[in-house]
Amino acid sequence: MIYRETGQFRTSYAEDQAIFRLRQDKIGIAVILAIAWVGIPLLADEYLLRAILIPFLILSVGAIGLNLLLGYCGQISLGTGAFMAIGAYAAYNLALRVPALPLLLDFFLAGLIAAAVGVLFGLPSLRIKGLYLAVATLAAQFFADWAFLRVPWFTNYTPSGSVTAPALDFFGWVVDTPLEKYWLCLAFACLTAILAKNLVRSRIGRSWMAIRDMDIAAEIIGIRPMTAKLSAFAVSSFVAGGAGVLWAFVHLGSWEPLAFSIDMSFRLLFMVIIGGMGSILGSFLGAAFITVLPIFLNQAPALVGIQLSTAMVSHLEFMIFGALIVLFLIWEPHGLARLWQIGKEKMRLWPFPY
């Protein structure tokens, strides 16, 4: 009887189109934000912040970027890790070669550079789709791996190929402690989520979904496929580039090209599939699942008295990921976000059958 909309009236179009229309949803999101901004900093230790929460927030941003392209526009991509790498190395070179620019502006320009490269590799989507497009975007991953490994200019001619991010100085605020890095990543994640949610509810978001559902019908009613597809690639690459900047500057500190290998692209794809395609919430749920599962696999055998090697745990992780993807694609293609939505609908109708 708690999750009900009885007595909650909407008297304007703006209220009817609000992101959170029910009072319970508004209270719930306020509680979640209060826990994230206040509760976790009071209770979490340094290990939890560094190893779990900061990677979770950054990967959530990257999953949102891929979800905008795959879930909302229906354009499959296997090169998200490459666009993250482009954003990271662009921000590094901007900070190194143009030190007069503020670091926040470096981050924004790095996202724009990633967006431009994303549009370039998104051009094949105007002619091909499906598996062929996946192979075309995979070329972006291989090209980025080769360029950042073989062209020494990107790494400032370091012999090892490893680079170190500059200090995180935002207009006098030096982000140094794990808690400050957590707050920075949380701010980026919240801002990305709210902007992405409003973007998919706008005209351009509706054009993406029309292209996803039936591109020929969308073109007949006046939607330009070129504009819709390339804009989806641009926005997705921009968000992925921002996630790459956070992953390199905030989480890693020092990194090499292998930090953005094809494994990163597949991890983000798994997050979107398991969390839910076409759902901003699904990006967070998928990132949480992918981040927590390896830790659970490391700890669970020891709790029941079973000793497993690190290699065995790694193999189990890949097998479980593969099995879960198959199961979700068969029984619930919309992922964890759809299961959460079904649960909410059942709560609204309880005790009546759903």
C-alpha positions in Angstrom: 0.0 0.0 0.0 3.0 2.3 0.1 3.8 2.6 -3.6 0.5 4.2 -4.8 -0.3 7.1 -7.0 -3.9 7.6 -5.6 -4.5 11.2 -4.9 -1.4 12.5 -6.8 -2.9 14.6 -9.6 -1.0 16.2 -12.5 -2.5 19.4 -13.7 0.0 20.5 -16.4 1.9 19.0 -19.3 5.2 19.7 -17.6 4.2 17.7 -14.5 3.0 14.8 -16.7 6.4 14.8 -18.5 8.5 15.0 -15.4 11.2 12.4 -14.9 9.9 11.4 -11.5 6.1 11.7 -11.5 5.3 9.9 -8.3 6.0 11.3 -4.9 7.5 8.0 -3.8 10.0 8.1 -6.7 11.1 11.6 -5.7 11.6 10.6 -2.1 13.5 7.5 -3.2 15.9 9.3 -5.4 16.4 12.0 -2.7 17.3 9.2 -0.2 19.7 7.6 -2.7 21.4 10.9 -3.4 21.7 11.7 0.3 23.3 8.3 1.0 25.6 8.8 -2.0 26.7 12.3 -1.1 26.7 12.1 2.7 26.2 8.6 4.0 28.9 6.8 2.0 31.6 9.4 2.8 30.9 9.0 6.5 31.0 5.2 6.4 33.2 4.1 3.5 36.9 3.4 4.0 39.7 4.1 1.5 39.6 0.6 0.0 35.9 0.8 -0.7 36.3 4.2 -2.3 39.3 3.4 -4.5 38.5 -0.2 -5.5 34.8 -0.2 -5.9 32.9 3.1 -5.8 35.2 5.3 -8.0 35.5 2.6 -10.7 31.7 2.0 -10.5 30.9 5.6 -11.0 33.3 6.0 -13.9 32.1 2.8 -15.7 28.5 4.0 -15.2 29.3 7.1 -17.2 30.9 5.0 -19.9 28.0 2.7 -20.0 25.6 5.6 -20.3 27.6 6.8 -23.3 27.3 3.3 -25.0 23.7 3.0 -24.0 22.8 6.2 -25.8 24.2 4.7 -29.0 23.2 1.1 -28.6 20.1 1.2 -26.5 18.4 4.3 -27.8 19.7 4.6 -31.4 20.2 0.9 -32.1 23.7 1.3 -33.5 26.0 -1.4 -32.1 29.6 -0.4 -31.2 32.6 -2.3 -30.1 34.9 0.7 -30.0 33.8 2.4 -26.8 37.2 1.7 -25.2 38.9 3.4 -28.1 36.9 6.6 -27.5 37.7 6.5 -23.8 41.4 6.3 -24.8 41.0 9.2 -27.2 39.5 11.3 -24.4 42.2 10.3 -21.9 45.1 11.0 -24.2 43.6 14.2 -25.6 43.1 15.6 -22.1 46.7 14.6 -21.2 48.2 16.3 -24.3 46.1 19.4 -23.8 47.2 19.7 -20.2 50.8 19.1 -21.2 51.1 21.3 -24.3 48.6 24.0 -23.4 49.1 24.5 -19.7 47.3 27.9 -19.7 44.0 26.1 -20.2 42.0 25.2 -17.1 41.8 21.5 -16.4 38.1 21.4 -16.7 38.3 23.0 -20.1 40.8 20.3 -21.1 38.3 17.7 -20.1 35.6 19.3 -22.2 37.8 19.7 -25.2 38.9 16.1 -24.9 35.3 15.1 -25.0 34.8 17.1 -28.2 37.8 15.5 -29.8 36.5 12.0 -28.9 33.1 13.1 -30.4 34.7 14.2 -33.7 36.5 10.8 -34.0 33.3 9.1 -33.1 31.5 10.8 -35.9 34.3 9.8 -38.3 34.0 6.1 -37.4 30.2 6.4 -37.3 30.0 7.2 -41.0 29.8 3.5 -42.0 26.5 3.4 -40.1 24.9 5.3 -43.0 25.4 2.3 -45.2 25.7 -0.7 -43.0 24.1 -2.0 -39.8 24.1 -4.9 -37.3 27.1 -7.1 -37.3 28.8 -5.3 -40.1 28.6 -2.0 -38.2 30.1 -3.8 -35.1 33.1 -4.8 -37.2 33.5 -1.3 -38.5 33.5 0.2 -35.0 35.9 -2.5 -33.9 38.3 -0.9 -36.4 38.3 2.2 -34.2 39.5 0.0 -31.3 42.3 -1.5 -33.2 43.3 1.9 -34.7 43.5 3.5 -31.2 45.5 0.6 -29.8 48.0 0.9 -32.6 48.2 4.7 -32.6 48.7 5.2 -28.8 51.2 2.3 -28.7 53.2 3.2 -31.9 53.1 7.0 -32.2 55.3 8.3 -29.4 54.0 11.9 -29.6 50.8 10.9 -27.8 52.8 9.7 -24.8 55.3 12.6 -24.9 58.0 10.3 -26.1 58.2 8.3 -22.9 60.3 5.1 -23.4 57.9 2.9 -21.5 54.8 4.3 -23.2 53.3 5.0 -19.8 52.1 8.5 -18.9 51.2 10.2 -15.6 48.2 12.5 -15.3 48.9 16.0 -13.9 47.5 17.1 -10.6 43.7 17.5 -10.5 43.5 21.2 -9.9 40.1 22.7 -10.6 40.3 26.5 -10.1 42.3 26.1 -6.9 40.6 23.0 -5.6 43.2 20.2 -5.7 41.5 16.8 -5.8 43.9 14.5 -4.0 42.2 12.3 -1.4 40.0 9.3 -2.3 37.0 11.0 -0.9 37.5 14.1 -3.0 38.0 11.9 -6.1 34.8 10.0 -5.2 32.8 13.3 -4.9 34.3 14.4 -8.3 33.2 11.2 -10.0 29.8 11.3 -8.3 29.2 14.8 -9.6 30.2 13.8 -13.1 27.9 10.7 -12.9 24.9 12.7 -11.6 25.4 15.4 -14.2 25.8 12.9 -17.1 22.7 10.9 -16.0 20.4 13.9 -15.7 21.6 15.3 -19.1 21.3 12.0 -20.8 17.8 11.4 -19.4 16.6 14.8 -20.6 18.3 14.3 -24.0 16.6 11.0 -24.7 13.2 12.7 -23.8 13.9 15.5 -26.3 13.3 15.7 -30.1 16.8 14.3 -30.9 16.2 11.4 -28.4 12.9 10.6 -30.0 14.6 10.6 -33.5 17.2 8.1 -32.1 14.5 5.7 -30.9 12.6 6.1 -34.2 15.7 5.1 -36.1 16.2 2.2 -33.7 12.7 0.8 -34.0 12.3 1.2 -37.8 14.7 3.3 -39.8 12.8 3.3 -43.0 9.5 4.4 -41.4 11.5 7.1 -39.5 12.9 8.4 -42.8 9.4 8.5 -44.3 8.0 10.7 -41.5 10.8 13.2 -42.0 13.7 12.1 -39.7 17.1 12.3 -41.4 19.0 9.1 -40.7 22.3 10.8 -41.2 21.7 13.4 -38.6 20.2 11.0 -36.1 22.9 8.4 -36.4 25.9 10.7 -36.5 24.6 12.8 -33.6 24.2 9.6 -31.6 27.8 8.6 -32.3 28.9 12.1 -31.4 27.1 12.3 -28.1 28.0 8.7 -27.2 31.7 9.3 -28.0 31.7 12.6 -26.1 30.4 10.8 -22.9 32.8 7.9 -23.4 35.7 10.3 -23.8 34.7 12.0 -20.6 34.6 8.6 -18.9 38.1 7.8 -20.3 39.4 11.1 -18.8 38.0 10.2 -15.4 39.4 6.6 -15.7 42.8 7.8 -16.5 43.2 11.0 -14.4 41.1 10.1 -11.4 41.2 6.3 -11.0 44.5 5.2 -12.6 46.7 8.3 -12.3 49.3 6.6 -14.5 48.3 4.4 -17.4 49.4 2.8 -20.7 47.5 2.0 -23.9 46.5 -1.4 -22.6 44.3 0.3 -20.0 41.8 1.0 -22.8 42.1 -2.3 -24.7 39.2 -4.2 -26.3 38.5 -5.8 -22.9 37.2 -2.4 -21.8 34.9 -2.2 -24.8 33.5 -5.6 -24.0 33.0 -4.8 -20.3 31.0 -1.8 -21.2 28.9 -3.8 -23.7 28.3 -6.4 -21.0 27.1 -3.7 -18.6 24.6 -2.4 -21.1 23.2 -5.8 -21.9 23.0 -7.0 -18.3 21.8 -3.7 -17.0 19.3 -3.0 -19.7 19.5 -1.5 -23.2 17.6 1.8 -23.5 17.7 2.6 -19.8 19.8 5.1 -17.9 19.1 3.2 -14.7 20.3 0.0 -16.5 23.7 1.6 -17.0 24.2 2.0 -13.3 22.8 -1.4 -12.5 25.0 -3.1 -15.1 28.1 -1.2 -13.9 27.4 -2.2 -10.3 26.9 -5.8 -11.2 30.1 -6.0 -13.3 32.1 -4.2 -10.6 30.9 -6.2 -7.7 30.8 -9.7 -9.3 34.7 -10.2 -9.4 34.9 -9.2 -5.8 32.2 -11.6 -4.9 33.9 -14.4 -6.8 37.1 -13.7 -5.0 35.5 -13.8 -1.5 32.7 -16.3 -1.8 34.8 -19.5 -2.2 36.9 -18.6 0.9 33.7 -18.1 2.9 32.6 -21.7 2.3 36.1 -23.2 2.7 37.0 -23.6 -1.0 40.4 -22.4 -2.2 40.5 -21.2 -5.8 43.5 -19.9 -7.7 43.4 -16.4 -9.2 43.4 -17.9 -12.7 40.4 -20.0 -11.9 38.5 -17.1 -10.5 39.2 -15.1 -13.7 38.0 -18.0 -15.8 34.8 -18.3 -13.7 34.2 -14.6 -14.1 34.3 -14.9 -17.9 32.0 -18.0 -17.9 29.5 -16.3 -15.6 29.4 -13.2 -17.7 28.8 -15.2 -20.9 26.1 -17.3 -19.2 24.4 -14.2 -17.9 24.4 -12.5 -21.2 22.8 -15.5 -22.9 20.2 -15.8 -20.2 19.3 -12.1 -20.3 19.1 -12.1 -24.1 16.7 -15.1 -24.0 14.5 -14.4 -21.0 14.8 -10.6 -20.3 16.4 -8.7 -23.2 15.9 -5.4 -21.3 18.1 -6.5 -18.4 18.0 -5.6 -14.7 16.3 -2.3 -15.4 13.2 -4.2 -16.7 13.2 -6.5 -13.7 13.2 -3.4 -11.5 10.3 -1.9 -13.5 8.3 -5.1 -13.2 8.8 -5.0 -9.5 7.6 -1.4 -9.3 4.5 -2.3 -11.3 3.7 -5.2 -9.0 4.0 -2.9 -6.0 1.6 -0.4 -7.5 -1.0 -3.1 -8.1 -0.5 -5.2 -5.0 -2.5 -7.2 -3.7 -4.1 -7.5 -7.1 -2.4 -9.9 -9.7 -0.1 -8.3 -12.2 
